[in-house]
Amino acid sequence: MAQQFREFVQVKEQEKKNGQVKPQLKDTELKAGKQSQEQALKEADDLLDAFAPPKSKKAADPDDSQAAPAQDAAEEEEIPLASVFSPDAGTQEDRDSVSCIVAGKLYLTNFRGVERTDELKKLNIRHIVCVNEQNNEFPDQFNYFNIDTLEDQEDHDATVHFSAVKKFTDESLAKGGAVCFHCAAGISRSTTMMIAYLMASNGMSLFDAFRLTYSRRRVAWPNRSFMQQLIQYETKLQKEGVLHGKHPSIELEDWDMWTTGDMQRLREQHLISLESRHDSLKGADSRAYREYSEKLQKALQSQLA
């Protein structure tokens, strides 16, 4: 599928050069703005409001929107920044925010955000996954799970922690209260754990799990090595029957392209991908996928406005 997609993109790009293809989106359509983004997020909330570890191994893929990339550089020297693989570390406020990934269930932040106990309590956060060498500062208020050996480095293996994080998070949600994931910056390590959990416990593809997380936290961006590990993990879950499909929903070369920040090319490829899938699907599948992709187009319009 990925190879066919790339071949299709090449054909479409050549047709566009020859003047055979009209632009996919008009300028006015690209300015759908905040209203479209909020609508896309609402649709995602409607799909995910019953979020819980599934009884069946297979589940439908929820849809969500994307948010615009961060623009400002990190401000304070003592605050951990994004890895060299991340396109942007965002602002201090971006990193300190307690980001809602799944309302009432899953949250993502950095080491500062997890210290704001009043805010955590208002969100009913009772459990914390700490992917950072940090003392548990409030053991009388929160239930902690610590990963002390994982650094934001290419030679570190995040996959060895996925099962334990899933077990802790599933059990914590069953007990009641939300779970907050955090690392030093809330960018790479904790994001990797969040995406892995969404795949394993909610039947989401890697693409949809990343897109959901990124739409809710604009600085969320696993480093290249962690993304490669997530791709391998998705393949493993597919073989085990946890996820549908036989091929990765994201390939590393696509991830590399996204990291360059070439959003114009990304937009064109997404739209071409939607067109090709519409043409290739028939009957009920075509209708279902058309509804899915229409939401994706709304998300892209909001992102690029």
C-alpha positions in Angstrom: 0.0 0.0 0.0 2.8 2.4 0.9 4.6 1.7 -2.3 1.4 2.2 -4.3 0.8 5.4 -2.5 4.2 6.8 -3.4 3.8 5.7 -7.0 0.4 7.5 -7.1 2.0 10.6 -5.6 4.7 10.6 -8.3 2.1 10.3 -11.1 -0.1 13.1 -9.6 2.9 15.4 -9.2 3.9 14.8 -12.9 0.3 15.5 -13.9 0.3 18.7 -11.9 3.5 19.8 -13.6 1.8 19.2 -16.9 -1.2 21.3 -15.9 -3.5 18.3 -15.8 -4.5 18.6 -12.1 -6.4 21.4 -10.5 -5.4 22.5 -7.0 -7.1 20.4 -4.4 -8.0 23.2 -2.1 -8.9 26.8 -2.7 -7.5 29.6 -0.5 -10.9 30.1 1.0 -11.2 26.5 1.9 -7.8 26.6 3.6 -9.2 29.2 6.0 -11.8 27.1 7.7 -10.1 28.2 10.9 -10.9 27.6 14.5 -14.5 26.6 14.0 -13.6 23.7 11.7 -10.8 22.6 14.1 -13.2 22.6 17.1 -15.8 20.7 15.1 -13.2 18.0 14.2 -12.1 17.7 17.8 -15.7 17.4 18.9 -16.2 14.6 16.5 -13.2 12.9 17.9 -14.5 13.3 21.4 -17.8 11.8 20.4 -15.8 8.8 19.1 -13.6 8.5 22.2 -15.9 9.4 25.1 -16.5 5.7 25.8 -12.7 5.1 25.9 -11.8 2.0 27.9 -9.5 -1.0 27.4 -11.5 -3.0 24.7 -13.2 -6.3 25.4 -12.4 -7.4 21.9 -8.9 -7.4 20.5 -10.0 -5.4 17.4 -11.6 -1.9 17.4 -12.5 0.7 14.9 -10.0 3.5 14.4 -11.2 6.9 15.9 -10.6 10.0 13.9 -9.3 13.3 15.1 -7.8 16.6 13.8 -4.4 18.0 13.6 -3.1 21.2 15.2 -0.7 23.6 13.7 3.0 23.1 14.4 4.6 25.2 17.2 6.4 28.4 16.1 8.4 29.7 19.0 11.7 28.4 20.3 12.3 27.2 23.9 13.0 30.1 26.2 14.7 29.0 29.4 18.0 27.3 29.2 17.5 25.1 32.2 14.3 23.7 30.8 14.8 20.5 28.7 14.3 21.1 25.1 13.1 18.8 22.3 15.5 16.3 20.9 17.4 17.1 17.8 14.9 15.0 16.0 11.9 17.2 17.0 10.9 20.0 14.5 10.1 22.5 17.3 10.3 22.6 21.1 7.4 25.1 21.3 7.2 27.8 24.0 7.6 27.4 27.7 3.8 27.6 28.1 3.3 24.9 25.4 5.6 22.5 27.3 4.2 23.3 30.7 0.6 22.8 29.7 -1.3 19.7 30.9 -2.6 18.5 27.6 -5.9 16.5 27.4 -5.4 13.5 25.0 -8.6 11.7 25.9 -11.0 13.7 28.1 -11.2 12.4 31.7 -8.8 9.5 30.9 -5.3 10.4 29.5 -3.2 13.6 29.8 0.4 14.5 28.8 2.7 17.1 30.2 6.3 17.9 31.3 8.0 17.8 34.7 6.7 21.3 35.5 3.1 20.5 34.6 3.0 17.5 36.9 4.0 19.7 39.8 0.8 21.7 39.5 -1.2 19.5 41.9 -4.2 21.7 42.1 -4.7 21.6 38.3 -4.1 17.8 38.3 -6.8 17.3 40.9 -9.3 19.4 39.1 -8.8 17.1 36.1 -9.2 14.1 38.4 -5.7 12.9 37.7 -4.8 10.3 40.3 -2.1 8.3 38.5 1.2 9.4 36.9 3.5 7.7 34.5 6.9 9.3 35.0 9.3 8.7 32.1 12.0 10.8 33.7 14.7 10.4 36.4 12.7 12.4 38.9 11.6 11.8 42.5 8.0 11.2 43.2 7.3 14.5 44.9 3.7 13.8 46.0 3.4 10.1 46.8 0.6 10.7 49.3 -1.5 12.3 46.5 -0.8 10.3 43.4 -0.1 6.7 42.3 3.3 6.7 40.4 4.8 4.4 37.8 8.4 5.2 37.1 10.7 4.6 34.1 14.2 5.7 35.2 16.4 4.2 32.5 14.9 5.6 29.2 16.7 8.6 27.7 15.9 10.6 24.6 18.7 8.9 22.7 18.9 6.9 19.5 20.3 3.8 21.2 17.6 3.5 23.9 14.9 1.0 23.6 11.4 2.3 24.5 9.6 -0.9 23.5 10.8 -2.8 26.6 8.5 -0.5 28.7 5.4 -0.6 26.6 3.8 -3.7 28.3 4.4 -2.4 31.8 3.0 1.0 31.0 -0.1 -0.5 29.4 -0.7 -2.7 32.5 -0.3 0.2 34.9 -2.5 2.5 32.8 -5.3 -0.1 32.3 -5.3 -1.0 36.0 -5.3 2.7 37.0 -8.2 3.6 34.8 -10.1 0.6 36.1 -9.6 1.9 39.7 -10.8 5.3 38.8 -9.2 8.6 38.0 -7.2 9.8 35.0 -3.6 9.0 34.1 -1.0 11.7 33.3 2.1 10.8 31.3 5.2 13.0 31.6 8.9 13.2 30.9 11.3 16.1 31.2 9.9 18.2 28.3 6.7 16.4 27.5 7.8 16.0 23.9 9.4 12.7 23.0 9.6 10.0 25.6 6.2 10.4 27.3 4.6 11.0 23.8 6.1 7.7 22.7 4.5 5.9 25.7 1.2 7.6 25.1 1.1 6.6 21.4 2.1 3.0 22.2 -0.7 2.8 24.8 -3.3 4.1 22.4 -2.4 1.5 19.9 -2.3 -1.5 22.3 -5.3 -0.6 24.4 -7.7 1.2 22.0 -7.0 -0.5 18.7 -5.7 2.7 17.0 -3.3 2.6 14.2 0.1 4.3 14.7 -1.0 7.1 12.3 -4.3 7.8 14.2 -2.6 7.5 17.6 0.1 10.0 16.6 -2.4 12.3 15.0 -4.7 12.3 18.0 -1.8 13.0 20.4 -0.3 15.7 18.2 -3.6 17.4 17.7 -4.0 17.8 21.5 -0.3 18.7 22.2 1.4 20.5 19.5 4.9 19.9 20.9 4.4 16.1 21.0 7.0 14.5 18.7 8.8 11.3 19.3 12.5 11.2 18.2 13.3 9.3 15.0 14.5 6.2 16.8 11.4 6.0 19.0 9.2 6.5 15.9 11.0 3.6 14.2 10.3 1.5 17.3 6.6 2.5 17.2 6.5 1.4 13.6 7.9 -2.0 14.6 5.5 -2.2 17.5 2.5 -1.5 15.2 3.6 -4.4 13.0 3.9 -6.6 16.1 0.3 -5.7 17.2 -1.0 -6.4 13.7 0.6 -9.9 13.7 -1.0 -10.5 17.1 -4.4 -9.5 15.8 -4.7 -6.5 18.1 -4.6 -4.1 15.2 -6.1 -4.5 11.7 -3.9 -4.4 8.6 -0.7 -6.0 7.5 1.4 -2.9 6.8 2.6 0.1 8.8 0.3 3.1 8.7 3.4 5.3 8.9 6.8 4.6 7.3 10.1 6.1 8.4 10.7 7.9 5.2 7.3 9.6 5.6 8.2 10.5 9.1 11.5 12.0 7.9 9.6 14.1 5.4 7.2 15.4 8.1 10.2 16.3 10.3 11.5 18.6 7.6 8.5 20.8 8.1 7.5 20.6 4.4 3.9 21.1 5.2 2.9 22.0 1.7 4.1 18.7 0.3 2.5 16.9 3.2 -0.8 18.5 2.5 -0.7 17.6 -1.2 0.2 14.0 -0.4 -2.6 13.7 2.1 -5.1 15.0 -0.3 -3.8 12.8 -3.1 -3.9 9.8 -0.7 -7.6 10.5 0.0 -8.4 10.7 -3.7 -6.6 7.5 -4.5 -8.3 5.6 -1.6 -11.7 6.9 -2.7 -11.0 5.6 -6.2 -9.9 2.2 -5.0 -12.7 1.4 -2.5 -16.1 0.1 -3.5 -19.5 -0.2 -1.9 -19.9 0.1 1.9 -16.2 0.4 2.4 -16.0 3.4 0.1 -18.8 5.1 2.0 -17.2 4.5 5.3 -13.8 5.6 4.2 -15.2 8.7 2.5 -16.8 9.8 5.9 -13.4 9.1 7.6 -11.5 11.1 5.0 -13.9 14.0 5.0 -13.0 14.5 8.7 -9.4 14.4 7.8 -9.8 17.1 5.2 -11.5 19.3 7.7 -8.6 18.8 10.1 -6.1 19.6 7.3 -8.0 22.8 6.4 -8.0 23.9 10.0 -4.3 23.1 10.3 -3.3 25.1 7.2 -5.6 28.1 7.8 
